[in-house]
Amino acid sequence: MPEVTSSYCFLIFAVPAFASLLILMFGRTILFRELLALIGMFATFIISIKVFLETQSKVLTAFNAHLRMDSLSGLVCFLISLIGITVIIYSFKYIQREKSDKKIKSFYWQVMIFLSTMLFATATNNIIMLWVIIEATTLASAILVAFYWNRDALEASYKYLMLLTVGISFALFGSVLLYSGTAPYASGRDPLQITVIASVAKAGLIPKNIILLAVSFLIVGFGTKAGIAPFHPWLPDAHAEAPAPISALLSGVMIKVGIYALVRTIAMFYSSFSIISLFIVILGIFTMIIGAFMMFVQEDLKRFLAYSSVSQMGYIVMGFGLCGITAGGDGAYLGMYGSLFHFVNHSIIKALLFLCAGAIAYRTGIRRIYELGGLRAKMPVTAFCFFVAGLAISGIPFLNGFMSKFTLFLAGAETPGMMWTTVIAIICSIVTLAGFVYVSYKIFMGPPGDKLKDLNITEVPVSMWAPMLLLCLLCFLLGIYPQLVYPVLDKATNVILVNIGNL
């Protein structure tokens, strides 16, 4: 694709950062807080649409290609902006439970800077800057995890901050190793740029021992960010204790930024070392199994959803690994296509599930599954959205999760010697379905717990259920008409396969 200079590479993260600054300076009243957040996020969403459309036919660059956005970047930044704007609207009523204007103001400016850091990660072409920005997303979100400032929230934030900081440090070591291995062969080009590292790697010039060590560090570092087992222990605590809108961002898009960083920095070495892709597949299967079975021992609804996220990340990682097992062929293409499709679907589904969990907590003040019950008649929109999302993430036909999972099943079947991945993935989907059927029945159709009997429970305000319903409709739309996203996913898939050398 032709490369063109574009200011969108800068504006995509500068606009929400500027909005955050304005809220910090002037957000003393409801009008300014909510209005500035909404305008800033709406402007960012419009820019993400422009980036999304432009990157379908060209590559956008800025600052001597240190900022670079292709069709994969366009897809991810659009997804972040879409989930971001739904979360901002949802938060209008949700966060008003906080009586302190200062605390509400801090919520909005921190959310906007958090979104800015994630968007920045999709735009950078500098491997050290990518590490810096990934670390920045950790710092920005750790404050939000501790938002309620109680013992559990502070403990979760501390654990989150420590584990991710230590984990992501390995990614720094890996990035420095790749820079040092590339620099002698960069021929006047900047060896910090990921595209330059990829071109030198394709030429087979980087020493193999450096590649293997660097890739090991990158998997640990960015894998920790993505919540891949066994680097996932921070995830259940952080997702459970953060406010529901932040949980939606953490599970919906932030852990995907870790996957995005892995794809950008590791895929280029698949052609040299097939063992890397096989290890990624095994890591994905392990993550899938751990998350699926840990769901069943959770009493807290948000921890249940958090372990579900761990399991679903396993599907995405499995597909990413399958795309490098064989050179060319249907298995490679289907693996990467299915991985990206599930990347998109899980972002929508899991954001919806955490918003539903937030709606339940908003009306009942309860998160323990066994203390809930009988909410279907009192919260019909929330119940409908939760049912749909639970079925979608379990891979039920006519919903979006089925289409991406089925693609991944086909990828395993089409890749020589990888049929076992399809078998395990199907079993984990059945386990996921069983878990969501049980939890959905207990919360919405089972007998109400004692704590609910004296509560006058009604549906949440329209500003909360409208974003939920929008995401729910997307689950149906992408399930019934998956061709809608085919051109976009096809281009993003080809970007990665060209980088791998499988196209």
BELGI-V850705 format. One line per field, one symbol per residue. ss: DSSP state (H for helix, E for strand, - for the rest). burial: # if it has 24 or more other ideal C-beta (glycine too) atoms within 12 Angstrom, else .. A space follows every 50 residues. Layout:
BEGIN
ss=???
burial=???
END
This chain:
BEGIN
ss=-EEEE--HHHHHHHHHHHHHHHHHHH---HHHHHHHHHHHHHHHHHHHHH HHHH---EEEEE----EEE-HHHHHHHHHHHHHHHHHHHHHHHHHHH--- HHHHHHHHHHHHHHHHHHHHHHHE-EHHHHHHHHHHHHHHHHHHH----- HHHHHHHHHHHHHHHHHHHHHHHHHHHHHHHHH---------EHHHHHHH HH-----HHHHHHHHHHHHHHHHHHH------HHHHHHHHH--HHHHHHH HHHHHHHHHHHHHHHHHHH----HHHHHHHHHHHHHHHHHHHHHHHH--E HHHHHHHHHHHHHHHHHHHHHH------HHHHHHHHHHHHHHHHHHHHHH HHHHHHHHHHHHHH---EHHH--------HHHHHHHHHHHHHHH-----H HHHHHHHHHHHHHH----HHHHHHHHHHHHHHHHHHHHHHHHHHH----H HH---------HHHHHHHHHHHHHHHHHHH--HHHHHHHHHHHHHHHHHH ---
burial=.....#.#############.###..#....###.##########.#### ######.#####..#################################... ..#############################.################.. ..#..##.###.###.#################.##...########### #...##...####################.#################### ########################.####################..#.# ##########################...##################### ##############.####.######.##.################..## ###############..#..##.###.##.###.######.###...##. .#....#.###.#################..#..#..############# ###
END
